[in-house]
């Protein structure tokens, strides 16, 4: 694999060069709105730290004021979660005695539901519109996660087995809603963000993505016992709910209403 990666580098560089030469716009310098609207003069300001600070603050103001901000924050909320087929949850499943084959099947189901979303989402968008499709994706994710909450409060002899199965099935099936919303949010950014500030918006968005991811690991550090996994799980589901609130606010700003039976763009 390492040898293949080394051999493919020259091919990738050649292809990048071909694409770059085929599109003249790529070689043109970009003037961002931040630069156009800024009163900052690098030539008159001898403090590079001051200039960078002003540009940093201005970039966050642009991000906050942009129409996609709420949709972006909604997506960031989904990163603050331990309910994925990643190492945190797998460690808990192994502690509970789940065998490797079952875990592989669970992860495979998650992959299949994610792939299904990539094919089904365009069909849903064509029927109800891009913005509403994102909202439906979030609620479908929540619908598959709610049985996990029920499992945490079940009592009885087979409590752990029921809880574990609800956890595995719920997380795997929730990938459909997650990827549906991911695709919709990505397309929203592509359509509603001007090319001149696309990097700025995406960069600030990924700051929140990484922050959410970091906080999910902090949760498992704080509640490190597998017996306490229900606490970060409930917090994760709460974060998805906050994502729904943020995106619902975005939908209301964009459309003025939530329920509409006519096809919209």
C-alpha positions in Angstrom: 0.0 0.0 0.0 2.9 2.4 0.9 4.6 1.7 -2.5 1.3 2.2 -4.4 0.8 5.6 -2.6 4.3 6.7 -3.7 3.7 5.6 -7.3 0.4 7.3 -7.5 1.8 10.8 -6.4 3.3 11.7 -9.8 0.0 10.7 -11.5 -2.0 12.9 -9.1 0.3 15.9 -9.7 0.0 15.6 -13.4 -3.8 15.4 -13.2 -3.9 18.4 -10.9 -1.7 20.3 -13.4 -4.0 19.4 -16.3 -7.1 20.6 -14.4 -5.3 23.8 -13.4 -4.2 24.6 -16.9 -7.7 23.8 -18.4 -9.5 26.3 -16.2 -8.1 29.9 -16.5 -10.2 31.1 -13.5 -8.0 29.0 -11.2 -5.0 31.1 -11.9 -6.8 34.4 -11.3 -6.3 36.0 -7.9 -9.4 36.0 -5.7 -10.5 39.2 -4.0 -12.7 38.3 -1.0 -15.6 40.4 0.3 -13.6 40.6 3.5 -10.8 42.3 1.7 -13.1 44.5 -0.4 -15.0 45.7 2.7 -12.0 45.9 5.0 -10.5 49.2 6.0 -7.3 47.4 6.9 -4.2 48.6 5.1 -1.3 46.2 5.4 1.1 48.8 4.0 0.1 51.3 6.7 -0.1 48.9 9.5 3.3 47.8 10.7 1.9 45.3 13.2 1.4 42.0 11.5 -0.2 40.6 14.6 -2.7 43.4 14.6 -3.6 42.8 11.0 -4.1 39.1 11.5 -6.2 39.7 14.5 -8.5 42.1 12.6 -8.8 39.7 9.7 -9.5 36.8 12.1 -12.3 38.7 13.9 -13.7 39.9 10.6 -13.8 36.3 9.2 -15.8 35.2 12.1 -18.2 38.1 11.7 -18.7 37.2 8.1 -19.4 33.6 9.0 -21.8 34.6 11.8 -23.7 37.0 9.6 -24.0 34.6 6.6 -27.3 33.0 5.9 -25.9 29.5 6.2 -24.6 30.0 9.7 -27.4 28.2 11.5 -27.3 25.2 9.0 -23.6 25.0 9.6 -23.9 25.0 13.4 -26.6 22.3 13.1 -24.1 20.1 11.2 -21.4 20.8 13.9 -23.8 19.6 16.6 -23.8 16.2 15.0 -20.0 15.9 15.5 -20.5 16.2 19.2 -21.5 12.5 19.5 -20.2 9.2 20.8 -23.0 7.4 18.9 -21.0 6.3 15.9 -19.4 3.1 14.7 -16.1 4.4 16.0 -13.6 3.3 18.7 -15.5 4.7 21.6 -18.7 2.7 21.1 -16.8 -0.4 19.9 -14.8 -0.4 23.1 -18.1 -0.4 25.1 -19.5 -3.2 22.9 -16.4 -5.3 23.4 -16.7 -4.7 27.2 -20.3 -6.0 27.0 -19.2 -9.2 25.3 -20.3 -8.5 21.7 -18.3 -10.6 19.4 -16.3 -9.3 16.4 -18.6 -10.7 13.8 -21.6 -8.9 15.2 -19.6 -5.6 15.3 -18.5 -6.1 11.7 -22.2 -6.7 10.7 -23.2 -3.6 12.7 -20.6 -1.4 10.9 -21.5 -2.9 7.6 -25.2 -2.0 8.1 -24.1 1.5 8.9 -22.1 1.7 5.7 -25.1 0.4 3.7 -27.5 2.9 5.2 -25.1 5.7 4.4 -24.7 4.5 0.8 -28.5 4.2 0.5 -28.8 7.8 1.6 -26.5 9.0 -1.3 -28.9 7.4 -3.8 -32.2 8.2 -2.1 -31.4 11.8 -1.1 -31.5 13.2 -4.6 -34.9 11.6 -5.1 -36.2 13.2 -1.9 -34.8 16.6 -2.9 -36.6 16.4 -6.2 -39.9 15.8 -4.4 -39.7 18.2 -1.4 -36.8 20.5 -2.0 -33.3 20.7 -0.6 -34.0 22.7 2.6 -36.9 20.5 3.7 -35.0 17.3 2.8 -32.3 18.3 5.3 -34.9 18.8 8.0 -36.4 15.4 7.3 -32.9 13.8 7.4 -32.3 15.2 10.9 -35.6 14.0 12.2 -35.1 10.6 10.8 -31.7 10.4 12.5 -33.4 11.3 15.8 -36.2 8.8 15.2 -33.6 5.9 15.1 -31.7 7.3 18.1 -34.7 7.6 20.4 -35.1 3.8 21.0 -31.6 3.9 22.5 -32.9 6.3 25.2 -35.7 3.8 26.0 -33.1 1.0 26.2 -31.1 2.9 28.9 -34.2 2.9 31.2 -35.4 -0.6 30.6 -35.3 -2.8 33.7 -35.2 -6.5 34.0 -33.0 -9.6 33.6 -32.1 -8.9 30.0 -31.7 -5.2 30.3 -28.0 -5.1 29.0 -28.8 -7.3 26.0 -31.8 -5.2 25.0 -29.9 -2.0 25.6 -26.9 -3.2 23.5 -29.0 -4.3 20.6 -31.0 -1.1 20.5 -27.7 0.8 20.7 -26.2 -1.1 17.7 -29.3 -1.1 15.5 -30.2 2.5 16.3 -26.8 3.9 15.6 -26.4 1.9 12.3 -29.8 2.9 11.0 -29.4 6.5 12.1 -26.6 6.8 9.5 -29.2 7.3 6.8 -30.5 10.5 8.3 -27.0 11.7 9.2 -25.8 11.3 5.6 -29.0 12.7 4.2 -28.5 15.9 6.2 -24.7 15.9 5.5 -25.4 15.9 1.7 -28.1 18.6 2.0 -26.0 20.8 4.1 -23.0 20.5 1.8 -25.2 21.4 -1.2 -26.7 24.3 0.7 -23.2 25.7 1.2 -22.3 25.2 -2.4 -25.4 27.0 -3.6 -25.6 29.8 -1.1 -22.0 30.7 -0.4 -20.2 32.9 -2.9 -17.0 31.4 -4.3 -15.0 34.4 -3.0 -15.7 33.5 0.6 -16.3 29.7 0.3 -12.9 28.9 1.9 -13.6 31.3 4.8 -17.0 29.8 5.5 -15.8 26.2 5.2 -12.7 26.8 7.3 -14.7 28.4 10.2 -17.3 25.6 9.9 -14.6 22.9 10.3 -13.4 24.6 13.4 -16.7 23.8 15.0 -16.7 20.3 13.5 -13.3 19.6 15.1 -14.4 21.2 18.3 -17.5 18.9 18.5 -15.3 15.9 17.7 -12.9 16.9 20.4 -15.7 17.3 23.0 -17.0 13.8 22.2 -13.6 12.4 23.2 -13.6 14.6 26.3 -17.0 13.1 27.3 -15.5 9.6 27.3 -12.5 10.8 29.3 -14.8 12.2 31.9 -17.2 9.3 31.9 -14.6 6.6 31.2 -16.4 3.7 32.8 -18.3 1.5 30.2 -21.1 1.4 32.8 -21.5 5.1 32.5 -21.7 5.1 28.7 -25.4 6.1 28.9 -24.4 9.6 30.0 -22.3 10.6 27.0 -24.9 8.8 24.8 -27.7 10.9 26.2 -25.6 14.1 25.8 -25.0 13.1 22.2 -28.7 12.6 21.5 -29.2 16.0 23.1 -26.7 17.5 20.8 -28.6 16.1 17.8 -31.7 17.7 19.2 -29.9 21.1 19.4 -28.9 20.5 15.8 -32.5 20.1 14.9 -33.3 23.4 16.7 -30.6 25.3 14.8 -31.6 23.9 11.5 -35.3 24.5 12.1 -34.4 28.1 12.8 -32.5 28.2 9.5 -35.5 26.7 7.6 -37.8 29.3 9.1 -35.5 32.1 8.0 -35.2 30.7 4.5 -38.8 29.7 3.9 -40.9 31.5 6.5 -42.7 28.3 7.4 -42.0 24.6 8.2 -44.9 22.7 6.7 -45.6 23.2 3.0 -47.1 20.7 0.5 -45.9 22.3 -2.7 -42.7 21.4 -4.3 -40.0 24.0 -3.5 -36.4 24.5 -4.6 
